[in-house]
Amino acid sequence: MPDPYLQVSALTKSYGSVTALGGVSLDVEKGEFVTFLGPSGSGKTTTLMIIAGFETATSGTVKVGGRSLSNIPPHARNIGIVFQNYALFPHKTALQNIMFPLNMRGVPAAEAERRARAMLDLVGLSDYGGRWPKDMSGGQQQRIALARALVFEPSLLLLDEPLGALDKNMREQMQIEIKRIQKSLGVTTIFVTHDQSEAMTMSDRIAVFEQGRIDQIGTPQEVYRRPSTPFVARFVGDSNLLPGIVLDPEDGLVRTEHFGLLRLQDRLPSAIGAKVTLMLRPESIHVAEPDARGAADRPNRAEVNVHTIVPYGESTLLIGRSGGADLRIRLRAQEADGIGSGTSLDVLWPASAVHAIPAA
Amino acid sequence: MIPTALRGASKPWLLLLPLALFLCTFFLVPLGQVAMMSVTEPEPGFGNYAHLAGDALYLQVFLNTFLTAFGVAVGCLLLGYPLAYLMAQSSPRVAALLMLLVTMSFWTSFLVRTYAWMVLLGNNGPLTALLGFLGWDPPPHLLFTRFSSTLAMVHILIPYMVMSLYSVMKRIDPALLRAAESLGAKPWGVFRQVYLPLSAPGMVNGATLVFMICLGFYVTPVLLGSPQEQMVAGLIGTQIEEFLDFGQASAMAMVLLASTLIVLAVYHRRFGLDRLWG
């Protein structure tokens, strides 16, 4: 099997007695788009900065194409970076900004300009070459920064929360735009964000960071449907986490503290009596048909007393209480019509929607 | 922000009144008198100015003044830039300490510092002795030269340069330097292509301040400088003290004032005066 293109092995980073990274490892294939997702301080940016060469790891290695980057200074790593605030040079025009990495590499001026103009075309700003960064909108600056990071055909593209400063519409537009450009060039990309929806829509794979470690790496679907830790379940999407005890591992039966019996589609890896956390996505819960009422002891069913209603437009989030715990339920807007605060709801969910997270 | 109580009075300019009165009484009125004297002493007309324009000695002094001021500005820039750079890269604590050291010379009397230079640079002073010891025979005359007055003025004016540079350098976004590095610029390239151009406003501000202050310097060039290479302020002093020629001295003062204003005007056109103090 060939070596992975980017190989991060057992990275640690300590600042005095504070551990910022506690052993981060991951492999990225050529052309892949991998997102580092996590809250601030989880180590995602530190990992990125070590790859870029602006931070030195306490231990561990980073290899690109089989070559260790340890002793290579940032300017010789050939890695394109888009910074959080774009970091465009204010004293250079858009075109001069894009030409900068080519000038630094001794590319002849005429060719540098030709390639920079081709990048301007690619990011859809053909007529903006002569503009100063301060005269451009956030989204335009973003595109110039992207063009500048890509024009020298880097071996790796790193994006450090590049969409944080943009408003919502612009952000969605740029998500699509970045993805399009990344695909058309086939550049291996690491994208750092704390926004789970960005991670979901853009990534081939997501690495979820928590407290200096990677909790889980997987496709957006895997991470969303089968989170490996309660943290991942909470951080990626909305979730109900129900603590329980395994009754019958073969049959996938768990008794939860507040919601009675839950049945899973798959058998459980844990033994009888083992503690387990079940995850149930709010959108997989439905209101039961009225004629099927009164079966509180059957699995995957609960009676809740709605106390909070949050309309989101296309859907509505209901928070209901049962047995001393809250259950979050997300219904399509029409389904939630007529449900008010204080309504008693009989809800159920399919066994396939329940996912067991082994207790840590 | 103007506090509400004062804004309520709707006369915020009242706050300017004490200083305005002071400047008026002790600066503008005497300045007006000087301007007046330059065209009335000893007789009405522009005779004093005509005389200046035709006086080779005066033109020479004027040229000396500009050259010296230019030299001082360059000296301040060369010595101040590395220090300001260091301060901008340091932690706030270290930067504050360095700033304290730089501005400490502000606390010492001007005259004391000038005399200290006389001791240091004098013919029996330690520097001359050192040069002699190193084999410079006979040791050079350091004192009463353009070199000594330039050196002392650089010492006195360097805090202005450092503060101008520091305030601009501090605002250079470190992400820009990282960006340049990630894009393939070696350390020198980062400095040359990004840091230097972005710190240029500080260089211009500092140099302009130092140059303008230097144009009117009196004590230092008179006490330390070469009598053959006088500066304008010194010459004005001589005119008054030795020749009691108030008309001629006033005209020189007005020309000096006008040249300073021209430097300011050029600066303002190019950069905007509001940015001069950072």
Interface residues (C-beta under 8 A of the other chain):
Chain A: A52 G53 F54 P73 P74 H75 A76 R77 N78 I79 G80 I81 F83 Q84 N85 A87 L88 F89 P90 H91 F100 P101 M104 R105 R148 A149 F152
Chain B: D173 A175 L176 R178 A179 A180 E181 S182 L183 G184 A185 K186 G189 V190 Q193 V194 P197 L198
